[in-house]
Amino acid sequence: MAGTEVYGSPTDDNIAWSIDFESAVANYDQFLFTTGDCVHWLVANKNDVVGGTPYTNEPRDISYSSSSSTSYQARWYNRDGVLEDPWISLEDHASAVAAGTIVYGENSFGGTHASAVLPLHGGADVYIRDTVIMASSQLTANTWAVTYQDDAVPDFTTSSTNEVVLSYLIGAGKTPTLNLYASADCSATTAATTGVATPAVVSQVVSTGDSTLDTLTVGIDIDKAQIATSNIWNNVDSSLEFCLAVTLEDGGEVITEE
């Protein structure tokens, strides 16, 4: 539990691996212990797990867990000279062994301690974090916001460079992804004919009156000479039909789309 063992690879979860805790997250102060399938888990402060003097079957604080959304205590072990310690569990150690709710033990200790949980739940993992850093970067209600302002302004004069300009309110500092589809409501995700209509960010500034939001202005440059032969032209009623999707992504995963 010292977090000094380094082995395996963090990119391969099929085999056991570990990193140096302090190098990864300096001044970490909280643990998340969880089974591999996240069915059983608990969050506890570092001091409650390994801080202070050794302890034997003593109540230790759990911040919250898969069985409780509020703090409570469970009896754990962290004895001097006992290689399998600390024992961390969702409930008192005495009942956790048979219940299969032990989420951490060391020295490859076997028996029911392991067999009642590890093979049934995809092993176990330990995560760390610095709650001070986390608190300073808490998400707000607007972190992943994307809201169209219903203000599209068309300009198809010969001198126009952006034939359609529209705006959104998005989470402050977020980088949007813009996609233009050949459908009126984005129900179809067929991209607009290449080169006919190109969306681009015109500006992105902090919203007046709310620093958690940015005002995003998007311009769509439409090649007027190619409209009639493109897939955004509706020959039936001689109109343009397209949809601009503005998305915010995290690690390649779409979080919000408007």
C-alpha positions as CSV (number, residue, x, y, z in Angstrom):
1,M,0.0,0.0,0.0
2,A,3.1,2.2,0.0
3,G,2.6,2.7,-3.7
4,T,6.2,2.2,-4.6
5,E,6.0,-1.1,-6.5
6,V,6.3,-0.6,-10.3
7,Y,5.5,-3.5,-12.7
8,G,3.4,-4.3,-15.8
9,S,1.9,-1.8,-18.1
10,P,-1.0,0.7,-17.4
11,T,-2.1,0.2,-21.0
12,D,-2.7,-3.5,-20.6
13,D,-5.3,-4.3,-18.0
14,N,-5.2,-8.0,-18.8
15,I,-2.2,-8.5,-16.5
16,A,-1.4,-7.1,-13.1
17,W,0.3,-3.7,-13.1
18,S,1.3,-0.9,-10.7
19,I,2.8,2.5,-10.8
20,D,4.6,4.7,-8.3
21,F,1.7,6.6,-6.6
22,E,3.6,9.7,-5.6
23,S,5.2,10.1,-9.0
24,A,1.8,9.7,-10.7
25,V,-0.2,12.0,-8.3
26,A,2.0,14.0,-5.9
27,N,0.4,14.5,-2.5
28,Y,-2.4,12.1,-3.2
29,D,-4.7,11.9,-0.2
30,Q,-7.6,9.5,-1.2
31,F,-8.0,5.9,-2.4
32,L,-10.7,4.3,-4.5
33,F,-10.7,0.5,-4.1
34,T,-12.9,-1.3,-6.5
35,T,-13.5,-4.7,-8.0
36,G,-12.7,-5.0,-11.7
37,D,-16.4,-4.8,-12.7
38,C,-17.0,-1.9,-10.3
39,V,-19.7,-3.8,-8.5
40,H,-18.0,-3.4,-5.1
41,W,-16.1,-0.3,-4.4
42,L,-15.3,2.2,-1.6
43,V,-13.5,5.6,-1.3
44,A,-11.4,6.3,1.8
45,N,-8.9,8.9,2.8
46,K,-5.2,7.9,2.8
47,N,-4.9,8.6,6.5
48,D,-7.8,6.3,7.3
49,V,-6.1,3.5,5.3
50,V,-2.4,3.7,6.1
51,G,-2.0,6.9,8.2
52,G,-1.1,6.9,11.9
53,T,-0.3,3.9,14.0
54,P,-1.0,0.2,13.0
55,Y,-4.4,-1.0,13.9
56,T,-6.2,-4.4,14.5
57,N,-9.9,-4.8,13.8
58,E,-10.5,-1.1,14.4
59,P,-13.3,1.0,12.9
60,R,-11.9,3.1,10.0
61,D,-13.8,5.8,8.1
62,I,-15.2,5.1,4.6
63,S,-16.2,8.3,2.7
64,Y,-18.8,6.4,0.6
65,S,-19.1,3.1,-1.2
66,S,-21.2,1.0,-3.5
67,S,-23.3,0.2,-0.5
68,S,-23.6,3.7,1.0
69,S,-23.7,7.2,-0.4
70,T,-22.8,8.6,3.0
71,S,-19.8,8.1,5.3
72,Y,-19.6,5.2,7.7
73,Q,-17.1,2.9,9.4
74,A,-15.9,-0.7,8.9
75,R,-13.4,-2.7,11.0
76,W,-10.1,-3.3,9.1
77,Y,-6.6,-4.6,9.8
78,N,-3.2,-2.9,9.2
79,R,-0.8,-4.7,11.6
80,D,3.0,-4.4,11.8
81,G,4.8,-7.3,10.2
82,V,1.7,-8.9,8.7
83,L,2.4,-9.1,4.9
84,E,-1.1,-9.4,3.8
85,D,-2.2,-6.2,5.5
86,P,-3.9,-3.8,5.1
87,W,-7.2,-5.6,4.7
88,I,-9.8,-3.2,3.2
89,S,-13.5,-4.1,2.9
90,L,-17.0,-2.6,2.5
91,E,-18.0,-4.0,5.9
92,D,-16.3,-5.4,9.0
93,H,-13.5,-7.7,8.0
94,A,-15.1,-10.6,10.0
95,S,-18.2,-10.7,7.8
96,A,-16.6,-9.4,4.6
97,V,-14.6,-12.5,4.0
98,A,-17.6,-14.8,3.4
99,A,-19.7,-11.9,1.9
100,G,-17.1,-11.3,-0.8
101,T,-16.8,-7.7,-0.1
102,I,-13.0,-7.4,0.6
103,V,-11.6,-5.0,-2.0
104,Y,-7.9,-5.1,-1.0
105,G,-5.3,-7.3,0.6
106,E,-1.7,-7.9,-0.1
107,N,1.0,-10.7,-0.5
108,S,-1.2,-12.7,-2.9
109,F,-3.2,-14.0,0.1
110,G,-5.6,-16.7,-1.1
111,G,-8.5,-18.6,0.5
112,T,-12.0,-17.3,0.7
113,H,-10.6,-13.8,1.1
114,A,-9.7,-13.9,-2.6
115,S,-11.9,-16.7,-4.0
116,A,-15.2,-15.0,-2.9
117,V,-14.5,-11.8,-4.8
118,L,-11.6,-11.7,-7.3
119,P,-12.6,-14.5,-9.8
120,L,-16.3,-13.4,-9.7
121,H,-15.7,-9.7,-10.3
122,G,-12.8,-9.4,-12.7
123,G,-10.1,-8.9,-10.1
124,A,-9.6,-5.6,-8.3
125,D,-8.0,-2.2,-8.8
126,V,-6.8,0.7,-6.7
127,Y,-7.0,4.4,-7.8
128,I,-5.6,7.5,-6.1
129,R,-6.3,11.2,-6.3
130,D,-5.5,14.5,-4.8
131,T,-8.8,15.9,-3.5
132,V,-7.3,19.4,-3.2
133,I,-6.6,19.5,-7.0
134,M,-10.0,17.9,-7.7
135,A,-11.8,20.5,-5.6
136,S,-10.2,23.3,-7.6
137,S,-11.3,21.8,-10.9
138,Q,-14.8,20.8,-10.0
139,L,-17.3,20.5,-12.8
140,T,-20.1,23.1,-13.0
141,A,-23.5,22.7,-14.4
142,N,-22.3,24.3,-17.6
143,T,-19.0,22.4,-18.0
144,W,-20.3,20.4,-21.0
145,A,-23.1,22.7,-22.0
146,V,-24.0,23.3,-25.7
147,T,-27.1,25.4,-26.4
148,Y,-28.0,26.8,-29.8
149,Q,-29.2,30.4,-29.5
150,D,-31.8,30.1,-32.3
151,D,-30.3,33.1,-34.1
152,A,-29.1,31.9,-37.5
153,V,-28.5,34.9,-39.9
154,P,-28.4,34.1,-43.6
155,D,-26.5,36.3,-46.1
156,F,-26.3,35.1,-49.7
157,T,-25.1,38.4,-51.2
158,T,-22.3,38.1,-53.7
159,S,-19.8,39.6,-51.3
160,S,-20.7,37.3,-48.3
161,T,-18.0,35.0,-46.9
162,N,-20.2,33.2,-44.4
163,E,-23.6,32.6,-45.8
164,V,-25.0,31.5,-42.4
165,V,-23.8,32.8,-39.0
166,L,-25.2,31.3,-35.8
167,S,-24.2,31.2,-32.1
168,Y,-24.1,28.8,-29.2
169,L,-23.4,28.9,-25.5
170,I,-20.9,26.3,-24.6
171,G,-18.8,25.3,-21.5
172,A,-16.1,27.8,-20.9
173,G,-12.8,26.9,-22.5
174,K,-14.1,23.8,-24.3
175,T,-13.1,23.1,-27.9
176,P,-16.1,22.3,-30.1
177,T,-16.2,19.8,-33.0
178,L,-18.3,21.0,-35.9
179,N,-20.0,18.6,-38.4
180,L,-22.4,19.5,-41.2
181,Y,-24.9,16.9,-42.3
182,A,-27.2,16.7,-45.3
183,S,-30.4,16.5,-43.3
184,A,-32.8,19.1,-41.8
185,D,-32.6,17.8,-38.3
186,C,-29.4,15.7,-38.0
187,S,-31.4,12.5,-38.0
188,A,-29.2,11.4,-40.9
189,T,-25.4,11.7,-40.5
190,T,-24.5,11.9,-44.2
191,A,-21.8,14.5,-44.5
192,A,-22.6,17.5,-46.7
193,T,-21.0,17.3,-50.1
194,T,-17.3,18.1,-49.7
195,G,-16.4,21.7,-50.4
196,V,-20.0,23.0,-50.7
197,A,-20.6,24.1,-47.1
198,T,-17.8,24.5,-44.5
199,P,-18.5,25.4,-40.9
200,A,-15.8,27.2,-38.9
201,V,-15.5,29.0,-35.6
202,V,-15.7,32.8,-36.1
203,S,-15.1,33.6,-32.4
204,Q,-15.3,32.2,-28.9
205,V,-15.4,34.6,-26.0
206,V,-16.5,34.4,-22.4
207,S,-20.2,35.0,-22.1
208,T,-21.4,38.2,-20.6
209,G,-22.8,37.6,-17.2
210,D,-21.7,34.0,-16.8
211,S,-18.0,33.1,-16.7
212,T,-18.8,29.4,-16.8
213,L,-20.0,29.8,-20.4
214,D,-18.5,30.9,-23.7
215,T,-20.4,32.5,-26.6
216,L,-19.4,30.5,-29.7
217,T,-20.1,32.1,-33.1
218,V,-20.0,29.8,-36.1
219,G,-19.9,30.7,-39.7
220,I,-20.9,28.4,-42.6
221,D,-19.1,29.2,-45.8
222,I,-21.3,28.0,-48.7
223,D,-20.1,27.8,-52.3
224,K,-23.1,29.2,-54.0
225,A,-22.0,28.0,-57.4
226,Q,-22.2,24.3,-56.2
227,I,-25.4,24.4,-54.2
228,A,-27.8,23.1,-56.9
229,T,-25.6,19.9,-57.4
230,S,-25.0,19.2,-53.8
231,N,-26.8,16.9,-51.3
232,I,-27.9,19.8,-49.2
233,W,-30.2,21.1,-52.0
234,N,-33.8,20.0,-52.0
235,N,-35.0,19.9,-55.6
236,V,-38.6,19.5,-54.6
237,D,-39.0,22.9,-53.0
238,S,-35.8,24.5,-54.1
239,S,-34.4,25.0,-50.5
240,L,-31.3,24.3,-48.6
241,E,-31.5,21.5,-46.0
242,F,-28.6,20.9,-43.7
243,C,-27.8,20.4,-40.0
244,L,-24.9,21.7,-38.0
245,A,-23.9,19.4,-35.1
246,V,-21.8,21.0,-32.4
247,T,-20.2,18.5,-30.1
248,L,-18.0,18.6,-27.0
249,E,-15.8,15.5,-26.6
250,D,-13.6,14.1,-23.9
251,G,-10.9,11.5,-24.9
252,G,-12.7,10.9,-28.2
253,E,-16.1,10.3,-26.5
254,V,-19.0,12.6,-27.3
255,I,-20.2,14.2,-24.1
256,T,-22.7,16.7,-25.4
257,E,-24.1,17.4,-28.9
258,E,-26.5,20.1,-30.1
